[in-house]
């Protein structure tokens, strides 16, 4: 089987790369140190229409094909994992609404999410519930025509600046999903700073205290919150992160090759040392392997093959492991320089660790993949 991009996909890839090289890559270290992404950069991204790549055209989006969407995430991941995190959670909300939203929710919210008028985020993880997300502690009950939410969410990417949140809660013991606007009374946002990685992702803790939202903000049906709505969002998130890890691996590879070509030890460029060559060879091989897994997941998504969800989990699992190993080796190749803020590889290593945790930890992916294997597929 021959894998090649269509002329349209190649053109889009070139456009993605130019934007990233001009608007994100040169400033990514500054974002990391300032722990913020400037709104002007986000607006420039939105002006391209790229916040709406997963949204149908009838709702104002680009409805980009899955491979092109992945290529965009790869280029963003090459420059800034924090920016990747921002678009990941935005796309997750868009995917949930596209798949399970009511006609009103789609017609009202999706155009605003597509053009960047509002930013979206995904509220699932809680201080006491991470991987056991179907048993979240946030509660909801119906009273006087509204749903009343109480509880908290933590480690929410883009939480500091998002306008709209998809919140997963328990209603009479059944998982449910709700749209919550940032300015809703009883909804509070507390910034989280100084994280190991994704330092510019503007993480936040969300608190809900008798937060009343209208009945029309229920997404899907009662009991569908985790198995359907959150599952659709998480599948989108894993796909985005998998491609982003390919980009992060590329960044490690490019930085290592550049440094090894310029750095001398014992009167020889370190690129000529066999142990350095081994690390770089592993980076090149594993980046290509991860990209092929992402291509496979993207193709299965485009054909709506039932195996697409498992293919996405496999791609996310392998790609995040690859990024962690590539970033560790990149720091090793750079030596003490790699541990300083003068070189981006220390940021790559910190961000890569987060990649192994978010949108389903690698251990959870291993469990899912093993179960898939037990089924004899």
C-alpha distance (Angstrom), angle and dihedral (degrees) to the residues before:
residue distance angle dihedral
X1 . . .
X2 3.79 . .
X3 3.78 117.7 .
X4 3.78 115.4 -158.6
X5 3.77 136.8 144.7
X6 3.77 122.0 -108.7
X7 3.82 116.8 -117.0
X8 3.81 88.6 -103.9
X9 3.80 92.5 51.5
X10 3.80 91.6 48.1
X11 3.79 90.2 51.2
X12 3.79 91.2 49.8
X13 3.80 91.7 47.3
X14 3.80 89.7 54.5
X15 3.81 90.2 49.4
X16 3.82 91.3 49.9
X17 3.80 91.6 49.8
X18 3.80 94.3 49.3
X19 3.80 92.0 50.6
X20 3.79 93.4 47.6
X21 3.80 93.2 45.9
X22 3.81 91.3 50.4
X23 3.79 104.3 35.3
X24 3.82 109.7 24.6
X25 3.81 116.3 17.4
X26 3.85 97.5 61.3
X27 3.81 91.8 50.7
X28 3.82 102.9 37.7
X29 3.81 94.4 101.6
X30 3.80 89.5 50.8
X31 3.81 90.0 51.6
X32 3.79 88.7 52.0
X33 3.80 93.5 50.7
X34 3.81 94.5 43.4
X35 3.82 91.0 42.7
X36 3.79 91.1 -136.5
X37 3.79 140.9 88.6
X38 3.82 111.7 -136.8
X39 3.79 114.4 -113.3
X40 3.81 89.2 -133.1
X41 3.82 89.2 64.4
X42 3.79 92.0 48.1
X43 3.82 89.6 49.4
X44 3.80 91.6 51.8
X45 3.80 88.3 51.9
X46 3.81 90.4 48.5
X47 3.82 91.4 50.1
X48 3.81 87.7 62.7
X49 3.80 88.3 59.4
X50 3.80 90.2 -119.7
X51 3.81 95.3 129.8
X52 3.79 85.1 68.6
X53 3.80 100.9 48.4
X54 3.83 92.4 119.1
X55 3.82 96.2 40.5
X56 3.84 120.7 98.1
X57 3.78 116.8 -107.9
X58 3.81 91.6 -119.5
X59 3.81 87.0 62.9
X60 3.79 94.6 48.5
X61 3.80 99.0 -92.8
X62 3.79 134.4 120.7
X63 3.82 94.8 -119.9
X64 3.78 87.9 -149.4
X65 3.79 118.9 -164.9
X66 3.79 114.7 -99.2
X67 3.81 95.8 -109.8
X68 3.81 93.5 51.5
X69 3.81 89.4 47.6
X70 3.80 88.2 52.6
X71 3.80 93.0 48.6
X72 3.80 89.4 54.1
X73 3.81 90.1 52.6
X74 3.81 90.7 48.7
X75 3.79 92.3 55.1
X76 3.82 92.6 45.8
X77 3.82 90.2 47.9
X78 3.80 90.3 51.7
X79 3.79 89.6 60.4
X80 3.80 109.6 29.2
X81 3.78 130.5 3.1
X82 3.80 88.2 -167.0
X83 3.80 91.7 59.4
X84 3.79 88.3 45.6
X85 3.81 89.0 54.4
X86 3.79 90.5 52.8
X87 3.80 94.5 53.8
X88 3.81 91.3 40.2
X89 3.81 94.9 62.9
X90 3.81 91.5 39.7
X91 3.80 89.9 54.7
X92 3.82 90.4 45.5
X93 3.79 91.6 58.8
X94 3.81 90.6 44.5
X95 3.81 91.3 51.1
X96 3.81 92.8 49.0
X97 3.79 92.0 51.6
X98 3.79 93.4 43.2
X99 3.81 91.3 51.7
X100 3.81 102.3 36.3
X101 3.79 109.5 10.0
X102 3.79 123.2 115.8
X103 3.80 119.7 -110.0
X104 3.80 88.7 -102.2
X105 3.82 92.8 50.3
X106 3.79 91.7 49.6
X107 3.80 95.1 45.6
X108 3.79 94.4 45.0
X109 3.81 104.8 37.3
X110 3.80 108.0 26.6
X111 3.84 97.5 64.6
X112 3.80 89.5 51.2
X113 3.81 91.3 48.7
X114 3.81 91.0 46.5
X115 3.80 96.9 53.9
X116 3.79 96.2 40.0
X117 3.78 95.9 -111.5
X118 3.80 84.7 129.8
X119 3.81 133.6 16.8
X120 3.79 123.2 -138.0
X121 3.80 134.2 -145.5
X122 3.80 137.8 -177.2
X123 3.80 122.8 -122.7
X124 3.80 112.6 -162.8
X125 3.82 111.0 112.4
X126 3.81 117.9 83.0
X127 3.81 134.0 -169.8
X128 3.82 90.2 -103.5
X129 3.80 100.2 28.0
X130 3.78 123.5 57.5
X131 3.78 117.0 139.2
X132 3.83 90.8 9.8
X133 3.77 88.1 68.4
X134 3.80 97.5 147.1
X135 3.82 87.9 69.2
X136 3.80 97.1 54.0
X137 3.78 116.7 163.3
X138 3.82 97.8 -139.3
X139 3.80 106.7 110.3
X140 3.78 134.3 -153.7
X141 3.78 131.1 -171.0
X142 3.78 132.7 178.2
X143 3.78 116.8 -116.1
X144 3.82 132.0 161.6
X145 3.79 94.5 -15.8
X146 3.82 96.4 -47.5
X147 3.78 137.8 87.6
X148 3.79 113.0 -120.9
X149 3.82 115.9 -150.2
X150 3.79 127.7 -159.8
X151 3.80 126.8 175.3
X152 3.78 141.7 58.2
X153 3.79 142.1 -92.1
X154 3.79 125.7 -155.2
X155 3.80 140.4 -161.1
X156 3.81 90.9 25.0
X157 3.81 110.7 171.4
X158 3.80 114.2 -134.0
X159 3.80 87.3 8.5
X160 3.80 93.0 133.3
X161 3.81 94.2 59.8
X162 3.82 106.3 20.7
X163 3.79 117.7 117.6
X164 3.80 98.8 -162.9
X165 3.80 130.3 38.1
X166 3.78 134.5 -166.1
X167 3.81 103.6 -143.6
X168 3.81 122.8 -166.1
X169 3.82 114.4 -150.8
X170 3.79 142.4 157.4
X171 3.79 117.5 -105.4
X172 3.82 112.5 -172.3
X173 3.80 89.0 -25.0
X174 3.81 94.4 -50.1
X175 3.83 122.1 110.2
X176 3.80 113.2 -116.3
X177 3.79 136.8 177.4
X178 3.79 124.7 -138.5
X179 3.78 137.8 -175.4
X180 3.78 110.3 -128.6
X181 3.79 123.9 -174.5
X182 3.79 117.6 -141.8
X183 3.80 94.5 -123.5
X184 3.82 94.0 53.7
X185 3.83 111.9 128.4
X186 3.79 110.4 -106.7
X187 3.82 93.1 28.3
X188 3.81 115.4 113.0
X189 3.81 132.2 -176.3
X190 3.81 121.6 -155.1
X191 3.84 116.9 -173.3
X192 3.81 120.0 -125.9
X193 3.80 116.7 -152.2
X194 3.81 141.2 172.2
X195 3.80 97.0 45.2
X196 3.80 122.4 165.3
X197 3.79 93.0 -113.1
X198 3.81 139.1 -2.1
X199 3.79 84.6 46.9
X200 3.82 92.9 163.4
X201 3.81 95.1 47.5
X202 3.82 89.9 98.7
X203 3.80 94.4 -130.3
X204 3.78 120.7 -165.0
X205 3.76 144.7 -178.0
X206 3.80 113.4 -125.1
X207 3.79 120.6 -149.2
X208 3.79 125.7 -167.5
X209 3.78 120.8 -166.3
X210 3.80 114.0 176.2
X211 3.79 86.9 -31.2
X212 3.81 106.6 -179.7
X213 3.80 119.1 -153.7
X214 3.82 127.8 174.5
X215 3.78 120.9 -99.7
X216 3.81 89.7 -115.6
X217 3.84 88.3 68.3
X218 3.81 92.7 70.3
X219 3.83 107.9 111.9
X220 3.79 113.9 -147.1
X221 3.78 120.1 -22.7
X222 3.78 133.3 -43.4
X223 3.81 105.8 -80.5
X224 3.83 93.5 24.3
X225 3.81 94.7 90.2
X226 3.79 98.6 102.3
X227 3.80 107.5 16.0
X228 3.80 94.9 49.1
X229 3.80 115.7 10.6
X230 3.82 99.7 35.8
X231 3.81 90.9 37.6
X232 3.80 91.0 57.5
X233 3.79 90.6 48.4
X234 3.81 93.8 47.0
X235 3.80 92.6 49.3
X236 3.80 88.5 53.9
X237 3.81 90.5 47.0
X238 3.79 93.7 50.7
X239 3.78 91.4 50.2
X240 3.80 91.6 50.8
X241 3.81 92.9 46.7
X242 3.82 92.9 46.7
X243 3.80 91.4 56.5
X244 3.79 90.6 42.0
X245 3.80 89.3 56.0
X246 3.79 89.2 54.3
X247 3.78 87.4 55.6
X248 3.80 91.6 47.4
X249 3.80 90.1 50.4
X250 3.81 89.1 51.2
X251 3.78 90.4 51.9
X252 3.81 90.5 52.5
X253 3.79 90.8 47.8
X254 3.80 94.4 48.7
X255 3.81 93.5 45.8
X256 3.80 92.1 48.3
X257 3.79 95.0 48.5
X258 3.81 91.1 47.9
X259 3.80 92.9 48.9
X260 3.81 94.8 43.6
X261 3.80 89.7 51.6
X262 3.82 92.6 54.2
X263 3.82 103.6 33.8
X264 3.79 121.2 87.4
X265 3.81 129.5 -160.0
X266 3.81 124.6 173.9
X267 3.82 89.8 0.8
X268 3.80 92.5 -58.7
X269 3.78 132.5 97.4
X270 3.78 107.1 -107.8
X271 3.81 89.6 -126.8
X272 3.79 85.8 76.5
X273 3.81 93.2 57.9
X274 3.79 110.8 100.9
X275 3.80 95.7 -139.1
X276 3.81 89.5 55.0
X277 3.79 89.6 47.7
X278 3.79 89.9 52.9
X279 3.81 92.9 54.6
X280 3.78 92.4 47.1
X281 3.80 92.2 45.6
X282 3.81 89.5 52.9
X283 3.81 90.6 50.3
X284 3.79 92.8 51.1
X285 3.82 93.1 46.7
X286 3.79 96.4 45.0
X287 3.80 94.3 45.5
X288 3.79 89.7 53.9
X289 3.82 91.5 46.7
X290 3.81 91.8 49.8
X291 3.79 91.1 49.3
X292 3.81 91.0 52.6
X293 3.81 90.3 52.2
X294 3.81 88.6 51.1
X295 3.80 91.2 49.0
X296 3.80 88.6 51.6
X297 3.80 92.5 50.3
X298 3.80 90.8 46.7
X299 3.78 92.9 49.9
X300 3.80 92.3 49.7
X301 3.80 89.8 49.3
X302 3.78 91.1 51.3
X303 3.82 90.6 54.1
X304 3.84 92.9 40.2
X305 3.79 89.5 -124.3
X306 3.83 111.6 176.9
X307 3.81 89.3 -127.9
X308 3.81 91.7 63.5
X309 3.82 94.2 94.8
X310 3.79 93.7 54.3
X311 3.80 91.2 42.4
X312 3.80 88.5 54.9
X313 3.81 92.0 50.3
X314 3.80 90.6 50.3
X315 3.81 91.5 48.6
X316 3.80 92.5 48.6
X317 3.81 92.4 46.8
X318 3.80 95.5 49.2
X319 3.80 96.4 39.0
X320 3.81 94.0 50.6
X321 3.81 91.1 48.6
X322 3.79 88.5 48.9
X323 3.80 92.4 50.9
X324 3.80 92.0 49.3
X325 3.82 92.1 51.5
X326 3.80 94.1 42.4
X327 3.81 92.9 50.3
X328 3.80 92.4 47.4
X329 3.80 90.5 51.2
X330 3.80 91.1 45.4
X331 3.81 90.6 56.7
X332 3.82 89.5 46.7
X333 3.79 91.4 52.0
X334 3.80 90.3 50.8
X335 3.81 92.0 48.1
X336 3.81 114.7 -166.6
X337 3.81 89.3 -9.9
X338 3.79 87.8 62.5
X339 3.79 90.3 60.6
X340 3.80 93.7 54.8
X341 3.78 130.4 83.9
X342 3.81 88.9 -118.6
X343 3.80 90.1 82.5
X344 3.83 127.1 46.7
X345 3.81 96.3 -137.6
X346 3.81 91.6 88.2
X347 3.83 87.5 58.3
X348 3.79 90.4 47.5
X349 3.79 90.3 54.1
X350 3.81 93.5 49.0
X351 3.80 92.4 46.8
X352 3.81 93.1 46.0
X353 3.80 90.7 59.2
X354 3.81 89.4 57.7
X355 3.81 90.2 50.7
X356 3.80 88.7 64.1
X357 3.81 90.8 56.9
X358 3.80 110.4 37.8
X359 3.83 126.8 85.4
X360 3.79 90.2 16.4
X361 3.80 119.8 -17.7
X362 3.79 120.0 -106.8
X363 3.79 89.0 -106.8
X364 3.80 90.6 56.7
X365 3.79 89.8 48.1
X366 3.80 89.5 51.9
X367 3.80 90.1 53.5
X368 3.81 91.8 49.5
X369 3.80 93.4 45.9
X370 3.82 92.3 47.7
X371 3.81 91.4 50.7
X372 3.77 87.9 50.6
X373 3.81 88.3 53.4
X374 3.80 92.5 48.2
X375 3.79 88.2 58.3
X376 3.79 87.6 63.4
X377 3.78 95.2 -119.1
